[in-house]
Amino acid sequence: METTKIKKSQVLLFLFGLMFLSCTNDNETSYLIWTDSMSYSEYSSSYGSLNDGYYVRKEYTVSEFNQIKPTLTNDNRKKWTEEQILNWFIGRGFGNDEANKEKAWLVTIDHGFVASRTGNVVYLLWK
């Protein structure tokens, strides 16, 4: 009889562990992001000037973004977590404080755009 109780308790413990793991799975919010890059001359002819080492950001209304969205390709579409968005900013030369500030802005708006220029390359991000 003692062996049966141990087996039942082991099974119950195993099931409890599975339930716990299923409740703690990675439910981190993800965001639909498009990224791209272009030469500064391409950027300036479409968007205007942007000084080297600077960036611009713009929040879009839903209707503005719906006009832009058809021009964004599936090749550049990603589902990113906040950490991946933060890493994009850091990878474009943003300091940690500024990267965190811009990431916080981006994840709190519905739709937005960031362009960051490094030399002759402009990096683009849409949400």
Secondary structure as UniProt FT lines:
FT   HELIX           2..23
FT   STRAND          31..39
FT   HELIX           40..47
FT   TURN            52..53
FT   STRAND          55..60
FT   HELIX           62..68
FT   HELIX           69..71
FT   HELIX           74..76
FT   STRAND          77..80
FT   HELIX           82..91
FT   TURN            92..93
FT   HELIX           96..108
FT   STRAND          111..118
FT   TURN            119..120
FT   STRAND          121..126
//
